[in-house]
Amino acid sequence: MAEPEFLRYADAQAAYGRHLLAEHQRDGTGCCRSCGRAHPCEQRAHGGRLVVHYADWDGGEPALVRPYLRTAG
């Protein structure tokens, strides 16, 4: 997979992880508001793993890291 496609994929996976974290929050009883399982449910844990794994590849590297990628302008 080429780098631009992977960066889009990584961004989408991190966004999906953030969505799962927002959706599967704890209620007042200690259960998940969305699925009713004990908090943290598997979906929330999966969302956290996605964010931790893919958020590092946001494509927002400083220009000094890879100056050869700059386009001539």
Secondary structure as GFF3:
##gff-version 3
##sequence-region A 1 73
A	DSSP	alpha_helix	3	23	.	.	.	ID=ss1
A	DSSP	alpha_helix	42	54	.	.	.	ID=ss2
A	DSSP	three_ten_helix	67	69	.	.	.	ID=ss3
###
